[in-house]
Amino acid sequence: MLPVHGVERFLPRCLDSLGLRAPERPGRADPALGDVEVIAVDDLSPDGCGAILDEYAALNPALRVLHLTENQGLGGARAAGLAKATGRYVWFVDSDDWLPEDTVGALTTELRAGEAAEEPVDVLLTDFTHQYPDGTSEPNPWRHLLRGSPLERGSTAAEYPPLLRTVMAVWNKVFRREYLLGLEVAFGRGYYEDISVTYPALLAAGRLRYLDRPCYHYRRGRPGAITSTASAKHADVFAQYDAIFAFLARRPVSRALTALVFERTVKQALTVYDSPGLVPTGLRSDFFARITAHIARHRPAGYRYPAGLRGMQYRLAALGARRAYGELRRTGRLPKALGRRARAVATASRKGLRSGARFTAYNAFRRLPLDEHLAVYAAYWHRGYACNPAAIYRKAAELAPQVRGVWVVETRAQAATLPAGVPYVLLNSPGYLRAMATAKYFVNNVNFPHTMAKRPGAVHLQTQHGTPLKTMGMDLREHPVAADGMDFARLQEAVDRWDYLVSPNPHTSEHFTRAFPGRYRLLETGYPRNDRLALATAAETAEVRERLGLAEGRRTVLYAPTHRESRGGYPPLADLGELAAALGPGWTILLRTHYFHTGGPGGPAPGAGAAEIRDVSDHPTVEDLYLAADVLVTDYSSMMFDYAVLDRPVVVFVPDWEEYRRVRGVYFDLLAEPPGAVAVDQEQLTAALLAGDPAPAARAAFRARFCPWDDGHAAERVVRQVFPVTAGPPAGEPVANPAICATRG
């Protein structure tokens, strides 16, 4: 059962993962859907979700679509779908997430096996993964509590209480429908709506099982998600708590389980209160009072608070001592608590300290003096050493060597890709928390986490990561599908931290100052990452091509499609197999997908006599690919602006221009001012590539507008304006690229 609202960008991927036939690929539906009904509830979605559902329903008899005439919210939409369900089991899938391949078949097989053995489950729990916007993933952080537990054989919550320390979401649980209806529970209204169902269902079940197979990809870090949105609706959690304890009054469980449920709810409420940016400032006092009232109303008889810091926090919350609670978190007995937490890090998960300990440690480190000689660098949500921050890091090491730079990466695998000798800290580790709490300088091409507060005297340098064709920032308020629930208040909070914003060209200066309104200083320097391109030599190009295994004289195409809000995953608009056959054996096609996407085109390998196709999406340095390529094929990617610095042919392949312009919004007409040849179908794309350099005049005009500051010294100009430089003479103001001047006549 799928509740659907405002997820046009993600919905097709979700429906495809269920095994449904897609309108653009109307092949055969998954045979596993033979006795499965899929109910999708269009909760008066403001975008194109309703139409997408109807298109899929026309091709898939298994799909039933309910169009609500009034928005009910996530809980209400689930209730509407449940009322129409007829199957023996029901699974609530969020429509912005998706399932691994063959999941529906695996689950139906598992459920049938239980029925055949006369051991049907009331609730089947599944393993899952967390998926992030940059394409990375992490395993279920609670798997260690489930794998190898009695739940794999079949058990109850009373027999295995640690179950209640796992995620209480509804999406990784399959319920026997009659059992769920017999509980007489309901999804709540507003935020945290599913816990009023999951707690009762797990507590009352006569048989629970855990399937140690990832059956769900849960999308994290999406703008507009509850865990990253400031809203008064966070107080909805108290109504859900009341519903849970009302159920326990009707269906009592052991004192130990009741105490565990109570403790879990108090911990969750305090976590929401403690997390910066969730409870609006003007409502924090009321929210804390609601926690106090919750404790007074639902504290079990004979309950004893836990020992240590957590117990002290619970007692202060019970007393309503908000000021003392805050003081304890900021300054009270922190060195002792920090030492205890730090010793536990060795056994913590790869995500580092748990959230409560992180806040305690971070606040302790903030009491240390600001380190005037420390700079923290990150790029693309901690993916590694890349883009403008990497170029600035290299130049700062040369011109301001007294400022130590350290990079933030999320995993040890990403750390292994850093250049030799580059210092790093792992995200959420004690080293990371200390660096974030004490550094003077912060350099990133996206925003640092909002949970890291900016200290007086700290300097934030925001570089961004592309010249904007598409609408950005506050301008997305006019494009709700592209905005996808973006929290504009949170965005403004982030912009208010910036001290400097790097601009690559006058076009960007014009639009970024409107899209990101703030008090920062605009650095009109050009993009530091393009210095390498502006200064590239024929010898460097030859070295890169040799390193990539590209034979001399072999014509190389870099195909780099961008992300589309209305489509999920890699958008296969160009038929690369057909293109490879048309180009012939003297060509190589390098495919570079957007970092939001996982996987490339798939399909059979090119036949004999066709061009080679190579997926270079994971190559760590995109500038290598620019230098290696003889021509760039892209659509709306900012890569066209960077590649133009090389003064090589560009083909824009834009068969969906009108749709993209409508959904995303653009700052100029790409078809009227292209960087080179324009193709709107496969035949035109092939012809443009075979023509060699069909539009040099268009490229010259494009370079004059978008590359005037790319003289190879942008990183130096940035460093000299931000860091205390101790070496070398000033670089001066940006000057026009001589090659560009020559084209102006």
N, C-alpha and C positions, 0 to 999 in steps of 0.2 A: 504494500500500500504506500503510495507516494503523495504526500502533500506538496503542492506546487505553488510557489509565489515568488516572482521576481528573479527567476534563475534561468532566463532564456539562454544565457551564455553557457551554462553547464548542463542543461536538461537533455540535449541529444546524447551526450556521452553516457548519462545515467540510463536512459532508455535503451541505448545500444547494448550496454553491459548486462541488461536483463535478458538479452537474447531476442529482442524485438527486431523486426525488419525495419530498416530506415528508409525514409522516402527517397533519399538520394542514392541509396544502395538497396533496392528492393529485391534482395535475394531471399533465401529460405530462412525462416525463423528457427530459433533453437528448438530442436525436438523436445528438450526438457520442459518446454512450456505447454506440452500437450494437456496436462491436467492442472495447470497453474493459471489462476486469474490475476491480472495486474490491474489494480484500481488506482487511477490517478485523479486527485482532487484539485482542480483548478480553483484556488482560493482567491478568485477575482484578481488574478495577476495583472499588473498594469502594463506588462510588456507583451511579447509575442508567444508566451508559454501556451496559452489556450489554443492558438492555431497550430503550434507544433504538436501538441497532444492529439488534436483532431487528425492531423496528417498521419501520425503513427497509428491511430486507431483505425483509420480507413484501410490500412494494410495488415493489421494484426487483430484477429478476432479475440485473442486473449486479453486485449487491453480495453478496459471500460473507463470512460472519462466522465467525471462529474464536474459540471461547471456551477460553482456557487454564485449566487446573486448578491451575496454580502460577505465581505471578508471576515473570516472566523479566527484567523490566527492558526499557528501550527497545531495547537491542541484541538481546536474545533474542526480543522480540516481532517485530522486523523480520526476523530470521532465520527465524522460524516462518512469517511471511507469504511471504517469498521462496521458501521450499520448496514452497509451494502455487501459486505464480504460473505461468502458462502463456504469457503474452503475450511478444511480441518485445522489448518495452521495459518497464522498471520504474521507477516514480517513488515515492520515499518521502516522504510528506506527513505532517507532524506534526498531530495531530488537534485541537490548540488553535489552529491557524492556519487561514487560508482562502485561496481562490483568487479572483482578479478574474474578472469575468463573461467567459464564452466562452473561458476558458483551455484547457479540455480540447480543444475543437475546434481552437484555434489550434496546440496542440502536436501533435496527431495529423496535422494538415495539414502541418506542418513536417517531421515524421518521414517521412511518406509521400513528400514531395517529395524528400528525400534518397535514399530507396529507389528512387524512379523514375529518378533521375539516376545510379543506381549509385554513390552516395556516402554510404552509411549511416554514421552517427556511432557511435562507441563511447560517448561521453558528450556530451549536449546540456546546456549551461549556460544558465540563464535569468536575466533581470533580476528584481528583487524590490523590495519596499518594507518599511520598518520601521513598525510600527503601535504607537501608545502608548495607555495607558489613557484619556487624556483625549480621544481621537478624532483627535489629530494624527498626521501621518505624515512620514517623510523618505525620500528616494530611496536606493537602494543606494549606500553610501559608496565602493564599489570600482568603480563603473560607469566612471569615467574610465580605469581600466586595461583595460577590456574593449571599450568602444564604440570603433569604428574600428580595432581591433586585427586581426591576422591571424586571430583566432579567429572573426570574423564570416564569413570565407570558408571556414574549415576549416584547422586547424593542429594542432600537438602542443605538449606542454610544453617539449620541447627547442628547438623553434623560437620559442616565446614564453614564456620563464621568468617574466616578471612575473605570469603566471597564478597562481603559487604564493604571491603576496602578497595574493590575494583570500580571501574567506571559504571555509573548508574544510568547511562544513556540507554535509549530504547533501541537504537539502530543495530546493535550487535546481538540482538536477542530475538529468537523466533518463538512465538507463543502458541500454545494450543488454544484455539479460538474459544471453545466452550469453557475452558478453564478461565480464560481472561474475562469473559462476560460474567461468569459466576462470581467473580471477586467483587462486582459492583463498585468498581473504581472508575475514575475518569481522568483524562488528561486535563491539566489545569489551563487556565488562561494566562497569556503573557509569557514571560521568560521562565526557564527551568520547568517547562510544562510536563516533561516526561517522568520526573522523579516521583510524582504522585501515583504513577502506574508501576514503575520498575521496582521500587521498594516493596510494595505489597505483593507483587507477583513473585519476587524472589523469596520473600519471607514465608509465604503460604504454600509454596510449591511442594507437592509430594515427591516429585522427581525432577531434578535439574541435571543437565549434562553439558559438558564443555567439549566443543569440537576444535581441536588444535590445528586448524587450517585457516589461513587468512581469507575471510569471506567478505571483507568490506574495506574500501578505501575511504577514510574519513578526511575530508578537506579541512586543513587548518590554515590560519593566517588570512582567511578571506575577509576583505573589507566589509564591515557591517555585521560581522559575527558577534554574538553576545559577549564573548570573552574579550573583545576589543572595542566595545561601544559604551560610551557614557550615557546612562539613561536612568530615569526614575523607575523604570520597569524592573530593575534588579531587585526591588522590594517585593516583586511578585513571588519570590522564593518563599516568603513566610506563609502565604496561602497554601503553597504546595506542602510545606512542613505540617501545617494544620491538617491537611487531608491525609497525610501519612499516619499521623498519630490518631486521627479519628478512626482509621482502619484498624490500627492496633488495639483501640478500645473495643472494637467489634470482634476482632480476631486476635486475641492475645497470643504472644509468643514468650519465650523464656526471658527472664530478667536480664540475662547476659546479652541476648540479641537486642532487646529494647534499649539497653544502655549503649550498645554499639551504634544503633541507629541514631540515638540522641547525640552522641559524641560526634558522629559524622556530620550531622546537620549543623551543629555549632561550629565545627571546623570550617565547613563550607561557607557559612554566613560570615565568619571573621575573615576568611580569605577574600571574599568579595569586597568586604569593607576595606581591607588592607591594600588591595590591588589598586595602584594609581590609575585614575582615569575612568573607573567604572561607576562609582556612586558620585553623582554631581556634588560639588562642594557645598552648595546650599542645603543638601539633603542628608549630609553625612551624620549630623547629630540625630536626626530622626531615625536613620537606618540603625545606628548603634542602639538607640532606645528600643527598636524592634527586636534586636538580638537579645537585649536584657529581658524583654517581655516573653520571647520564645523560650528562654531558659527557665523563667519562672513558671511558665504554663506547662512545659513538657518534660522537665527534669524528673527522671524516674525516682521513686522512693528508694532511699538507701544509696543513691548514686554517689560515688566518690570521685572528685576531680583527679585527673592524672597528676603525677609528680612533675617537678621541674618547671621550666619556663612556660610550657603549654598550659599546665595547670594554673599557674599564676594569671595567665591571660584569660582563661575561662572564668576564674573567680572575679577578676576585675570587670569582665563583661557582665557577669551575673549581678554585680553591684551597681551597674550603670556608671562605673567610674571611667568615663571616656577619656578624660584628660590624663589620668594616671595610666591608663592602658597605652595611650599614645606615647607618654613619657617612657614607659617600660620598653616599648619597641625602639624608641630613638636612643635612649641613654642608659637604661637600667640593666646593670649586671651583664652587659654585652660581652666583655672580654672572656668571661667564663663560658657563657653560652656559645660564643663563636668558636672557642677552642674545642668544645665538645662536638660541634657541628663539623669543624674542619677535620677532625679525626675520623669522622664517618664518611668522608668524601671517597676514600679508597673503595668502599663497597657500594657507592651510589651508582645510579645508572649513568650512561654516557651523556645524559642531558645535564649532569652536574647535581648540585645541591637541590633539595626539594624546595618548593616555592616559599614556604614559611621561613626556612633557614636562609634562603637567599636574601630575603628582605632584611633579616636580622644582620647577616654578614655585611650586606651592602651598606646599611646604615652605620654599622661600626666603622667600616672603611672611610665613610664620608667624614668622620671625625678627624681623620688624618689631614695634614696640610696638603694643599694643591701642589702637585709636582709640576713645576714650571718647565721641566725638560722631558715631558712625556707626551707623546701623541698616539692616539688610538685610530687605527685605520680599519675600514671594512668596505665591502662592495657586494652588491646584489644579495642582500639578506645573508651575509656571512658565507658566501659560496667560495671565496678564496681571493687570490691576489690578481686584481684585474682593473681595467678601465682607468678613469681619471685618478682615483686614489692611488693606484700603483705608480702612475707616472709622477704624481706629486711626491710620493714616498721616495722614489729614486732621486729626484731633484733636491728634496729636503735633506736627504742624507749627504748630498754634496755641498749644499750651500749653508745648511744649519745643522752641522753634525752633532752639536751639543744637545739637540732634541732627539731623544730616543723614540723610534717608532715601533709599535707592536700591532700585529694584525689579529682580528677576531675571526675565527673560523668555527664552523659548527661541529665538524667531525675530524677525527684523526686522518681519515682518508683525504679530506680536503687539505689538511695541514701538510700531507706528504707531497702535494703539488706545488707548494710554495718554493720560490727560488732558494738555493742554499744560503743559509745564514740569516734568513728573514725571521725575526722573532714572532711568536704567535701565542695566543691564549685560546683555550676552548670555550665556546659559549657556555655561560652559567657556571663555569668553574670558579674557584676562589680567586685565581689569578685574573680572570675576566672581571669579577666583581670589584677587585681592588683597582684595576686599571680604569674601569668606568667611573669609579668613585673619586679618583685622585688625579686623572690626567688633565692637563691644561688644554690640549688641542684634540679635536675630534674631526675626522675626515671620512666622508661616506658619499656614495652616489645614490643611496636611498636614506631613509630616516633611521636613526638608532631607535631601539625599543623605547616606548613611552614610559616604561617603568623606571628608566634611568633618568633621574632628575638632573637638570643643568645647574651646576654650582656657580655662584658669583665668581667672575674672573675666568671661567672656562670659555673657550672659543670653538664654535661649531662652523666648519666649512662644508657646505653642501655643494657637490659638483654636478648632481643629476647625471644622466647617462644617455643623452641623445638630443639632437635638434628636433623640435616637435613639428611633425606634420599633423598628427592626431591631437585632438583636444585633451588638455591636461588640467589637473588640479581643480581649482574652484570653477573653472569653465565647464566641468563635467556636470554641474548642477542642471544644465540644460539637456543632458543626454543620460537619462536614468538607466538605460540598459547597459551602457558602457560604465557608468558609475557603479553599478552592481552593489548598491547598499553602502557606498563609501561614506564614512563618518567625516563630514566636512569640518565639524567642530574639532575633532581629533587632529585632522590635517592642519588646521590653523594653529593648534597648539604646537605641532611640530615645526611649522614655519616660524613661529615666534621664537624658537630656539636658535635659528640660523643667525650667524654673524656675517657670513659671506655666502654668495651664490655665484657660481661660475657660469658665464655665458659663452657659447662658442661663436656667436655671430649676432649681428644686429636684429635679425628676425627673431631669434630666441629671446633677446633682451626685451623686445616689445611685448611678447606674449607671456613670458614667465613672470614679469613684474605684475601682470594682471592676474594670471592664474595662481600665483603664489604671493599674495600681498603680505608685506612684512616690513620690518625696520632694518633689514640686513643691508650690507653694502654689495652692490652688483659688481662683479669682477669681469669686465669685458676684455678677456684675455685670449680667447680661443680655447679649444679643448686640449688639455695636456695630453690626453691619450693619442691625439693626432700628430704630436711632435715627431714621433717615429716615422709616420707616413710622409710628412713634409720633408724630412731629412733623408729618406730612404735612397739608397744607391742601387745601381744595377748589380753590384757585387752582393749586397744583402739579399736582394730579390732572388738571385741565383742560388744563394746558400739556403734560403728558406725552401725553395722548390726542391732542391736536392734532399733536404731533410725530410720533406713530405713524400719523397719518392716520385716526383713528377719529372718525367724525362724532358730534356731540352727540346724545344720545338713543339711540344704537345700543348694544344690549345685547351685552356682550363677555364671552366665556368663555375663561379660561386653562386649557388642558388640559396637565397635566404628569405623565405617567407616569414612574415611577422605573425603575431598573435591576433586572433579575431575574437571579440567578445561574444559574438553570436554563434561561434562554433567551438566544440571541445577538441582538444588534442591537436595533432599535426594536421593542418588544413591542406589536403592534397589537391590543389587547384591545377597544378601542372602535372601532366602525365610524364614522369621522368623516363619510364621505359620507352614510350613513343619518341620522346625527345632524343634519347640516347641512340635509338635506331636511325633517326633522321640525321644526326650529327656525324655519326660514323666513328671508326676506330681511332682517329687522330685526336680525339677529345676526351677530357675527363670532366665529370660533373661533381663538384663538391657540394653536398647538401648540409646546410647549417640551419637547424630548426630553432625556433625561439626558446629561450630558457624556461618558459612556463610549460613547455611540452615535453613529453616522454615518448620516445619511439619515432621512427621516421616512416617512409612510405611503405616499407615491406614489399611484398610482391616478388615475382621471380627475378633472378639476376638477368642483366642484359645478355642478349644472345651474341653469337659470333658476328663480328663486323660492326658492333655497336660501341658507343662511347662507354667508358668506365664510369660507374656511379659509386661514389664513396661518401659515407655518412661521417661528417666531421663535427657533428653537434657537440661532442665531448672534448674537442680540442681546446686546451686551456686558454690559448691566446688568439683572439680573433684577428689581431693585426697581422699575424703570420698568414692567415688565409687571404686577407686583402692583398698582401704582397705577392702571394702565389698566383692569384687569379688574373687572367687576362681580361675578364669581363664579369660584371656583377649583374645577376638577375634577382630582383626583389620586387616587393609590392609597396608596402607602406612603412617599411622598417627605416629607422633612423640610420641604418648602415649606409644608405645611399649618400648621406651628407658626409660621412667619414671617408667613404671610398672615393668620392669626388676629389678629395685632396690629391689623389694619385693621378688625376687627369686621364683615366682610362674609361673605356666604354661602359655604359650602364643601360640595362633594359628594364623597364618597369612593366611587370606582367600583372594586369589589374582587371581580370574579368568580372570582379564584383565591386567595382568602384562605387557605383551608386548606392549599393547596400552598405558598404563600409562608411561612406560619407554620411549616410543617414543615421546609422547606429552609433558610430564613434564620434562623428564631428571632426572637421579638419580646419586648418588655419589658412590653407591656400589650395587652389585648384591644381592638383598634380598633373592632370592631363593637359592643362594650359601652360604649365611651367615645369616640364619634366627634366630630369638629369640626362636624358638620352632618348632612345627610341621607346615608343609606347606600344604594348601588345595587349589585346583584349581577348585573344583566343590562342589556341595551341599553334595554329598555322602561322600566325603573325609572330609568335615568339621564336619559332624555328627560323623563319625568314630573317628576323632581326639579328640572330646570332650568326647565321651564315653570311650575312652582309658585311661582317667585320666591325666597322665603325660608322653606322648609318646616320648618326645625328650629332656631329661634333659641335655645331653651332648651339644646339640646345644645352649641351654640357658646358660650354663656355659661359653662357648666360647664367646657368645654375651655379657654377663655381664663383662667378662674380658676386652673386647675391649671398651665398651661404658659406663661402670659404675665405673671406677677406683677411682673417686674422691668423690663418694657419701658416705661420712662418717658421715653425719648429722651436719656438721659445715660449710657448704658452705656460708650461709647467714652471719655468723660471719666474715668469711674471707673477704667477699665483703665489709661489713660495715667498718671493720678496715682499709681497703685500700682507702675508699672514704670519709668517714665522720670523723670529729674530735672526736675520742673515748675518753670518760672520765671514763669508768667503765670496770673492769675485766681485767684479763691477756690475752695476745695474744693467738689466736687459733692455730697459726702455719700453716705450709704448709699442703695441702691436703694429706691424707694418704689413701692407698688402703683400701677398704672395707674388713674387715677380712674374710667375707664369700667368697669374690671373690679370695682372696689370697689362701684360702683353695682349690679352684677348679683348681688352676694352676699346682698343683703337684710339 
